[in-house]
Amino acid sequence: MASLRFCFCFLLFCASNIILIPNSCLAKICLPRQHNPLFVFGDSLFDVGNNNYINTTDQANYAPYGENFFKYPSGRYSDGRVIPDFIAEYAKLPLIQPYLFPGNHEYIDGVNFASAGSGALVETNQGRVIDLKTQLSYFKRVIKVLRQKLQDAETKSLLARAVYLISIGSNDYLGPLMENSSVIASYSPEKYVDMVLGNLTTVIKEIHKQGGRKFGFLNVGPLGCTPLVRVLVNGGEGLCREEVSALVKLHNTALSVELPKLEKRLKGFKYSLYNFYDSVFDVISHPSKYGREGSEACCGSGPYRGYPSCGGKRLTKDYELCKNASEYVFFDSVHPSERANELLSQFLWNGNHTITGLHNLKALFQQ
């Protein structure tokens, strides 16, 4: 078969003499019928190295980050893999590359736009991160590339089959509260949450307009119980900061109300909402249940190793490193260890309706 526009495909390989899974292809790109890409938006929980390629101090491209899996610092805020890495594995996809990675991108498996420190609000860490609105603009560039390679019909099908995984909001709340920012003080808690949710909703609607149909969301975790907050805000007393938790809970409630509204308004919209807050809080509160240290970080300094000094690249150069990161919920003062990420990813992937709502992420990939 000499045509470059039609061939038979199996596991991303074209074969002119074996008819296994028919599909249309262009040039060397052949997509199995059930190929579902993963597009990732978010912050440091999901960043797999985008911040390596921008001018920022919000980076994890130095030891000991990454050493327990990659054997080098990949830019992930963990000793190894982060949640999107595990989801890609469960979905039988390769590791999803950061969008700013300078290598060749086919994009047929998806791409990761997440940036450590980013928020739904453009003002959050402005000038140091790739905010959610900018991540959306990168996604639109990817669509243009896909259309050049696959043409309109196959691109439309690919975008509809894809899953869009989003984790955003933590930095919109944690940064201003930690810094006693006038920005957050200028609004009522409800108004501020409305601003954050409004920006997120705008991005969701635009992804849907571009062809996205299946969305996975993490609500915001218990920021008030991180080692960072325990030591910096509460003077090392080890207590969760209730005013932080209260604002996060307000956000999570509003998100759980907004998504069903979008489901009614947006054609074909399906979503999974992972209760990340309760999952993390449960692991922190019952470390013996999971075999984890829930209060103290593996890497850092001061009480609970809560000072953000892991790697010695910030203001505080001295830091301590635990012997076995897999025994800790937190690898550094804010971010989960690889083992915790794996556990949380399993809940996200195949959790029941009390954890993920009507659909878990596995169900979205199978639809």
VENRAUR-V801940 format. One record per residue. RES is the residue in one letter. SS is DSSP state (2 for helix, 1 for strand, 0 for the rest). PHI is phi in degrees with one decimal (* if undefined). D_FIRST is the distance of its C-alpha to the first C-alpha in Angstrom with 1 decimal. Layout:
res=RES ss=SS phi=PHI d_first=D_FIRST
res=RES ss=SS phi=PHI d_first=D_FIRST
This chain:
res=M ss=0 phi=* d_first=0.0
res=A ss=0 phi=-85.9 d_first=3.8
res=S ss=0 phi=-64.5 d_first=5.7
res=L ss=0 phi=-91.5 d_first=8.3
res=R ss=0 phi=-92.5 d_first=10.1
res=F ss=1 phi=-135.6 d_first=8.5
res=C ss=1 phi=-153.9 d_first=7.5
res=F ss=1 phi=-105.4 d_first=9.8
res=C ss=1 phi=-122.9 d_first=12.9
res=F ss=1 phi=-152.9 d_first=15.9
res=L ss=0 phi=53.5 d_first=18.9
res=L ss=0 phi=72.1 d_first=17.3
res=F ss=1 phi=-114.0 d_first=14.6
res=C ss=1 phi=-94.5 d_first=10.8
res=A ss=0 phi=-144.3 d_first=9.2
res=S ss=0 phi=-84.8 d_first=6.0
res=N ss=0 phi=-117.6 d_first=8.6
res=I ss=0 phi=-127.1 d_first=11.4
res=I ss=0 phi=-102.5 d_first=12.2
res=L ss=0 phi=-119.9 d_first=15.3
res=I ss=1 phi=-129.4 d_first=15.8
res=P ss=1 phi=-70.3 d_first=13.6
res=N ss=1 phi=-167.5 d_first=14.1
res=S ss=1 phi=-84.1 d_first=13.0
res=C ss=1 phi=-134.0 d_first=12.5
res=L ss=1 phi=-129.4 d_first=13.2
res=A ss=0 phi=54.3 d_first=12.6
res=K ss=0 phi=-96.0 d_first=13.6
res=I ss=1 phi=-96.9 d_first=15.5
res=C ss=1 phi=-126.5 d_first=14.5
res=L ss=0 phi=-117.1 d_first=17.5
res=P ss=0 phi=-59.2 d_first=18.5
res=R ss=0 phi=-58.7 d_first=20.2
res=Q ss=0 phi=-98.4 d_first=23.6
res=H ss=0 phi=-72.3 d_first=23.4
res=N ss=0 phi=-117.0 d_first=26.8
res=P ss=0 phi=-71.0 d_first=27.8
res=L ss=1 phi=-127.5 d_first=31.4
res=F ss=1 phi=-109.0 d_first=33.3
res=V ss=1 phi=-118.5 d_first=36.8
res=F ss=1 phi=-126.3 d_first=39.8
res=G ss=1 phi=154.7 d_first=43.3
res=D ss=0 phi=-120.2 d_first=46.0
res=S ss=0 phi=-67.6 d_first=46.9
res=L ss=0 phi=-63.8 d_first=46.1
res=F ss=0 phi=-115.8 d_first=42.4
res=D ss=0 phi=-63.4 d_first=42.3
res=V ss=0 phi=-111.5 d_first=40.1
res=G ss=0 phi=134.9 d_first=40.9
res=N ss=2 phi=-58.9 d_first=40.7
res=N ss=2 phi=-69.6 d_first=44.4
res=N ss=2 phi=-62.4 d_first=43.8
res=Y ss=2 phi=-112.2 d_first=42.6
res=I ss=0 phi=-126.3 d_first=45.3
res=N ss=0 phi=-82.7 d_first=49.0
res=T ss=0 phi=-156.0 d_first=50.7
res=T ss=0 phi=-92.5 d_first=53.0
res=D ss=0 phi=-83.7 d_first=51.1
res=Q ss=0 phi=-136.0 d_first=49.0
res=A ss=0 phi=-127.6 d_first=48.5
res=N ss=0 phi=-100.0 d_first=47.1
res=Y ss=0 phi=-149.2 d_first=49.9
res=A ss=0 phi=-65.5 d_first=51.2
res=P ss=0 phi=-93.4 d_first=51.8
res=Y ss=0 phi=-60.4 d_first=49.1
res=G ss=0 phi=82.2 d_first=45.9
res=E ss=0 phi=-71.3 d_first=47.6
res=N ss=0 phi=-85.1 d_first=47.3
res=F ss=0 phi=-130.5 d_first=43.5
res=F ss=0 phi=-78.5 d_first=41.8
res=K ss=0 phi=69.6 d_first=44.7
res=Y ss=0 phi=-157.9 d_first=44.8
res=P ss=0 phi=-75.9 d_first=45.6
res=S ss=0 phi=-91.7 d_first=42.3
res=G ss=0 phi=102.7 d_first=44.0
res=R ss=0 phi=-86.7 d_first=44.3
res=Y ss=0 phi=-82.3 d_first=47.8
res=S ss=0 phi=-168.7 d_first=47.9
res=D ss=0 phi=-76.5 d_first=48.4
res=G ss=0 phi=-159.1 d_first=44.7
res=R ss=0 phi=-80.9 d_first=42.1
res=V ss=0 phi=-113.9 d_first=42.7
res=I ss=2 phi=-53.8 d_first=41.8
res=P ss=2 phi=-60.4 d_first=38.3
res=D ss=2 phi=-64.3 d_first=37.3
res=F ss=2 phi=-71.0 d_first=38.3
res=I ss=2 phi=-62.6 d_first=36.6
res=A ss=2 phi=-60.6 d_first=33.3
res=E ss=2 phi=-62.2 d_first=33.8
res=Y ss=2 phi=-64.5 d_first=34.6
res=A ss=0 phi=-86.7 d_first=31.6
res=K ss=0 phi=60.9 d_first=29.4
res=L ss=0 phi=-111.8 d_first=28.6
res=P ss=0 phi=-71.0 d_first=29.3
res=L ss=0 phi=-55.5 d_first=32.5
res=I ss=0 phi=-81.2 d_first=32.2
res=Q ss=0 phi=-74.5 d_first=33.0
res=P ss=1 phi=-68.0 d_first=35.8
res=Y ss=0 phi=-58.6 d_first=34.7
res=L ss=0 phi=-84.1 d_first=36.8
res=F ss=0 phi=-56.6 d_first=35.4
res=P ss=0 phi=-76.9 d_first=34.5
res=G ss=0 phi=-80.3 d_first=31.3
res=N ss=0 phi=-75.7 d_first=27.7
res=H ss=0 phi=-117.7 d_first=27.1
res=E ss=0 phi=-92.1 d_first=23.8
res=Y ss=0 phi=71.0 d_first=26.0
res=I ss=0 phi=-72.1 d_first=23.5
res=D ss=0 phi=-93.6 d_first=26.1
res=G ss=1 phi=108.6 d_first=28.9
res=V ss=1 phi=-162.0 d_first=31.7
res=N ss=1 phi=-110.8 d_first=35.5
res=F ss=0 phi=-102.9 d_first=37.9
res=A ss=0 phi=-62.9 d_first=41.1
res=S ss=0 phi=-137.5 d_first=44.1
res=A ss=0 phi=-58.7 d_first=47.3
res=G ss=0 phi=91.3 d_first=50.3
res=S ss=0 phi=-78.4 d_first=48.5
res=G ss=0 phi=-141.1 d_first=49.7
res=A ss=0 phi=-72.3 d_first=49.1
res=L ss=0 phi=-83.0 d_first=51.8
res=V ss=0 phi=-60.6 d_first=51.0
res=E ss=0 phi=-72.5 d_first=54.5
res=T ss=0 phi=-69.3 d_first=53.9
res=N ss=0 phi=51.1 d_first=54.0
res=Q ss=0 phi=-57.6 d_first=53.0
res=G ss=0 phi=89.9 d_first=52.0
res=R ss=0 phi=-116.4 d_first=51.1
res=V ss=0 phi=-140.0 d_first=48.1
res=I ss=0 phi=-101.3 d_first=45.0
res=D ss=0 phi=-68.6 d_first=46.4
res=L ss=2 phi=-62.2 d_first=44.5
res=K ss=2 phi=-62.3 d_first=44.2
res=T ss=2 phi=-68.5 d_first=42.6
res=Q ss=2 phi=-58.2 d_first=40.2
res=L ss=2 phi=-62.5 d_first=39.1
res=S ss=2 phi=-64.8 d_first=38.6
res=Y ss=2 phi=-65.7 d_first=36.3
res=F ss=2 phi=-60.7 d_first=34.3
res=K ss=2 phi=-65.6 d_first=33.9
res=R ss=2 phi=-65.3 d_first=32.6
res=V ss=2 phi=-61.7 d_first=30.0
res=I ss=2 phi=-60.0 d_first=28.8
res=K ss=2 phi=-61.9 d_first=28.4
res=V ss=2 phi=-64.7 d_first=26.2
res=L ss=2 phi=-61.6 d_first=24.1
res=R ss=2 phi=-65.0 d_first=23.7
res=Q ss=2 phi=-68.5 d_first=22.6
res=K ss=2 phi=-90.0 d_first=19.8
res=L ss=2 phi=-110.3 d_first=18.9
res=Q ss=2 phi=69.9 d_first=20.3
res=D ss=2 phi=-64.6 d_first=23.1
res=A ss=2 phi=-63.1 d_first=21.8
res=E ss=2 phi=-69.7 d_first=20.3
res=T ss=2 phi=-64.1 d_first=23.4
res=K ss=2 phi=-60.3 d_first=25.7
res=S ss=2 phi=-64.9 d_first=24.3
res=L ss=2 phi=-62.2 d_first=24.5
res=L ss=2 phi=-65.9 d_first=28.1
res=A ss=2 phi=-72.0 d_first=29.1
res=R ss=2 phi=-78.6 d_first=28.0
res=A ss=0 phi=-66.3 d_first=29.6
res=V ss=1 phi=-110.1 d_first=33.1
res=Y ss=1 phi=-110.9 d_first=35.7
res=L ss=1 phi=-102.0 d_first=38.4
res=I ss=1 phi=-131.5 d_first=41.6
res=S ss=1 phi=-133.7 d_first=44.9
res=I ss=0 phi=-150.4 d_first=47.3
res=G ss=0 phi=125.1 d_first=51.0
res=S ss=2 phi=-55.0 d_first=52.8
res=N ss=2 phi=-72.8 d_first=53.5
res=D ss=2 phi=-64.6 d_first=54.7
res=Y ss=2 phi=-103.4 d_first=57.5
res=L ss=2 phi=-66.4 d_first=58.2
res=G ss=2 phi=-58.1 d_first=58.6
res=P ss=2 phi=-60.0 d_first=61.0
res=L ss=2 phi=-69.0 d_first=63.1
res=M ss=2 phi=-65.6 d_first=63.4
res=E ss=0 phi=-95.4 d_first=64.4
res=N ss=0 phi=50.7 d_first=66.7
res=S ss=0 phi=-65.7 d_first=64.7
res=S ss=2 phi=-69.9 d_first=66.3
res=V ss=2 phi=-60.9 d_first=62.9
res=I ss=2 phi=-74.5 d_first=62.9
res=A ss=2 phi=-73.3 d_first=66.7
res=S ss=0 phi=-80.4 d_first=66.5
res=Y ss=0 phi=-126.5 d_first=64.9
res=S ss=0 phi=-69.9 d_first=65.7
res=P ss=2 phi=-54.1 d_first=63.4
res=E ss=2 phi=-65.8 d_first=61.9
res=K ss=2 phi=-66.1 d_first=61.2
res=Y ss=2 phi=-64.7 d_first=59.6
res=V ss=2 phi=-61.8 d_first=57.3
res=D ss=2 phi=-59.3 d_first=56.5
res=M ss=2 phi=-65.3 d_first=55.4
res=V ss=2 phi=-62.5 d_first=53.1
res=L ss=2 phi=-65.0 d_first=51.6
res=G ss=2 phi=-62.6 d_first=51.3
res=N ss=2 phi=-66.0 d_first=49.1
res=L ss=2 phi=-63.6 d_first=46.9
res=T ss=2 phi=-62.1 d_first=46.6
res=T ss=2 phi=-59.3 d_first=45.6
res=V ss=2 phi=-67.4 d_first=42.7
res=I ss=2 phi=-58.8 d_first=41.6
res=K ss=2 phi=-62.0 d_first=41.7
res=E ss=2 phi=-72.8 d_first=39.6
res=I ss=2 phi=-61.3 d_first=36.9
res=H ss=2 phi=-61.7 d_first=36.9
res=K ss=2 phi=-61.0 d_first=36.7
res=Q ss=2 phi=-78.6 d_first=33.6
res=G ss=0 phi=124.7 d_first=31.9
res=G ss=0 phi=-70.7 d_first=33.4
res=R ss=0 phi=-129.5 d_first=34.6
res=K ss=1 phi=-115.5 d_first=35.4
res=F ss=1 phi=-123.0 d_first=38.2
res=G ss=1 phi=-119.0 d_first=40.1
res=F ss=1 phi=-122.6 d_first=43.6
res=L ss=1 phi=-104.9 d_first=46.2
res=N ss=0 phi=-76.1 d_first=49.7
res=V ss=0 phi=-78.8 d_first=52.0
res=G ss=0 phi=-76.1 d_first=53.5
res=P ss=0 phi=-75.9 d_first=57.3
res=L ss=2 phi=-59.1 d_first=57.8
res=G ss=2 phi=-67.6 d_first=61.6
res=C ss=2 phi=-110.3 d_first=61.3
res=T ss=0 phi=-72.0 d_first=59.3
res=P ss=2 phi=-54.6 d_first=61.2
res=L ss=2 phi=-58.8 d_first=61.3
res=V ss=2 phi=-71.2 d_first=63.2
res=R ss=2 phi=-55.7 d_first=65.3
res=V ss=2 phi=-93.8 d_first=66.8
res=L ss=2 phi=-80.4 d_first=66.6
res=V ss=0 phi=-94.5 d_first=67.7
res=N ss=0 phi=-100.6 d_first=69.9
res=G ss=0 phi=64.5 d_first=71.5
res=G ss=0 phi=82.4 d_first=70.1
res=E ss=0 phi=-73.6 d_first=71.5
res=G ss=0 phi=80.9 d_first=68.2
res=L ss=0 phi=-94.2 d_first=68.3
res=C ss=0 phi=-73.4 d_first=65.4
res=R ss=0 phi=-85.0 d_first=66.1
res=E ss=2 phi=-68.6 d_first=66.5
res=E ss=2 phi=-66.7 d_first=66.1
res=V ss=2 phi=-69.5 d_first=62.6
res=S ss=2 phi=-62.0 d_first=61.7
res=A ss=2 phi=-63.8 d_first=63.2
res=L ss=2 phi=-67.7 d_first=61.0
res=V ss=2 phi=-63.7 d_first=57.9
res=K ss=2 phi=-63.1 d_first=58.8
res=L ss=2 phi=-63.1 d_first=59.3
res=H ss=2 phi=-61.1 d_first=55.8
res=N ss=2 phi=-64.4 d_first=54.2
res=T ss=2 phi=-65.1 d_first=56.1
res=A ss=2 phi=-63.2 d_first=55.1
res=L ss=2 phi=-64.2 d_first=51.4
res=S ss=2 phi=-67.3 d_first=51.6
res=V ss=2 phi=-84.2 d_first=53.1
res=E ss=2 phi=-72.1 d_first=50.6
res=L ss=2 phi=-62.6 d_first=47.3
res=P ss=2 phi=-61.6 d_first=48.1
res=K ss=2 phi=-64.4 d_first=49.0
res=L ss=2 phi=-64.9 d_first=45.6
res=E ss=2 phi=-61.1 d_first=44.0
res=K ss=2 phi=-76.6 d_first=45.8
res=R ss=2 phi=-89.4 d_first=45.1
res=L ss=0 phi=-101.8 d_first=41.5
res=K ss=0 phi=-61.4 d_first=38.8
res=G ss=0 phi=76.1 d_first=36.8
res=F ss=0 phi=-69.3 d_first=38.8
res=K ss=1 phi=-129.6 d_first=39.1
res=Y ss=1 phi=-147.6 d_first=40.9
res=S ss=1 phi=-120.3 d_first=42.3
res=L ss=1 phi=-116.1 d_first=45.7
res=Y ss=1 phi=-81.4 d_first=46.6
res=N ss=0 phi=-78.7 d_first=50.3
res=F ss=2 phi=-63.5 d_first=50.2
res=Y ss=2 phi=-57.9 d_first=53.9
res=D ss=2 phi=-67.2 d_first=55.1
res=S ss=2 phi=-62.9 d_first=52.8
res=V ss=2 phi=-66.0 d_first=53.9
res=F ss=2 phi=-62.0 d_first=57.5
res=D ss=2 phi=-66.0 d_first=57.5
res=V ss=2 phi=-67.0 d_first=56.2
res=I ss=2 phi=-65.3 d_first=58.9
res=S ss=2 phi=-76.5 d_first=61.6
res=H ss=0 phi=-128.7 d_first=61.0
res=P ss=2 phi=-59.9 d_first=60.0
res=S ss=2 phi=-67.6 d_first=61.2
res=K ss=2 phi=-65.3 d_first=58.9
res=Y ss=2 phi=-112.8 d_first=55.9
res=G ss=0 phi=69.8 d_first=57.5
res=R ss=0 phi=-128.0 d_first=57.3
res=E ss=1 phi=-85.9 d_first=59.8
res=G ss=1 phi=-96.7 d_first=59.7
res=S ss=1 phi=-101.2 d_first=62.1
res=E ss=1 phi=-97.2 d_first=61.7
res=A ss=1 phi=-82.7 d_first=58.8
res=C ss=0 phi=-73.8 d_first=57.5
res=C ss=1 phi=-128.7 d_first=57.6
res=G ss=1 phi=157.4 d_first=60.2
res=S ss=1 phi=-147.3 d_first=64.0
res=G ss=0 phi=77.7 d_first=67.1
res=P ss=2 phi=-55.5 d_first=67.8
res=Y ss=2 phi=60.0 d_first=64.7
res=R ss=2 phi=47.3 d_first=62.9
res=G ss=0 phi=-87.8 d_first=62.4
res=Y ss=1 phi=-73.6 d_first=62.8
res=P ss=0 phi=-76.6 d_first=59.3
res=S ss=0 phi=-115.8 d_first=59.8
res=C ss=0 phi=-55.7 d_first=57.0
res=G ss=0 phi=91.2 d_first=55.9
res=G ss=0 phi=68.6 d_first=58.9
res=K ss=0 phi=-102.2 d_first=57.1
res=R ss=0 phi=-107.8 d_first=59.2
res=L ss=0 phi=-59.8 d_first=62.9
res=T ss=0 phi=-90.3 d_first=63.8
res=K ss=0 phi=-86.7 d_first=62.8
res=D ss=0 phi=-82.4 d_first=64.0
res=Y ss=0 phi=-151.6 d_first=62.1
res=E ss=1 phi=-109.2 d_first=62.0
res=L ss=1 phi=-132.4 d_first=59.0
res=C ss=0 phi=-69.7 d_first=59.1
res=K ss=0 phi=-79.2 d_first=58.2
res=N ss=0 phi=-138.4 d_first=55.6
res=A ss=2 phi=-62.5 d_first=53.7
res=S ss=2 phi=-67.2 d_first=52.3
res=E ss=2 phi=-88.4 d_first=55.9
res=Y ss=1 phi=-118.0 d_first=56.0
res=V ss=1 phi=-69.9 d_first=54.6
res=F ss=1 phi=-102.6 d_first=54.8
res=F ss=0 phi=-80.7 d_first=53.5
res=D ss=0 phi=-117.8 d_first=55.3
res=S ss=0 phi=-68.6 d_first=57.7
res=V ss=0 phi=-133.4 d_first=55.2
res=H ss=0 phi=-100.9 d_first=51.8
res=P ss=1 phi=-67.6 d_first=50.9
res=S ss=0 phi=-72.5 d_first=50.2
res=E ss=2 phi=-59.3 d_first=46.8
res=R ss=2 phi=-63.6 d_first=48.3
res=A ss=2 phi=-66.2 d_first=49.6
res=N ss=2 phi=-59.0 d_first=46.2
res=E ss=2 phi=-64.8 d_first=44.5
res=L ss=2 phi=-61.5 d_first=47.1
res=L ss=2 phi=-67.0 d_first=46.9
res=S ss=2 phi=-64.6 d_first=43.1
res=Q ss=2 phi=-64.8 d_first=43.4
res=F ss=2 phi=-63.3 d_first=45.7
res=L ss=2 phi=-63.6 d_first=43.3
res=W ss=2 phi=-72.8 d_first=40.3
res=N ss=2 phi=-132.6 d_first=41.9
res=G ss=0 phi=-67.3 d_first=45.4
res=N ss=0 phi=-81.7 d_first=47.1
res=H ss=2 phi=-64.5 d_first=48.1
res=T ss=2 phi=-72.7 d_first=51.3
res=I ss=2 phi=-100.4 d_first=49.3
res=T ss=2 phi=-121.5 d_first=46.2
res=G ss=0 phi=82.9 d_first=47.0
res=L ss=0 phi=-60.5 d_first=45.0
res=H ss=0 phi=-118.7 d_first=41.7
res=N ss=0 phi=-92.3 d_first=41.2
res=L ss=2 phi=-68.5 d_first=38.3
res=K ss=2 phi=-58.6 d_first=36.5
res=A ss=2 phi=-63.3 d_first=36.7
res=L ss=2 phi=-65.2 d_first=35.2
res=F ss=2 phi=-67.7 d_first=32.2
res=Q ss=2 phi=-83.3 d_first=31.7
res=Q ss=0 phi=-86.6 d_first=32.0
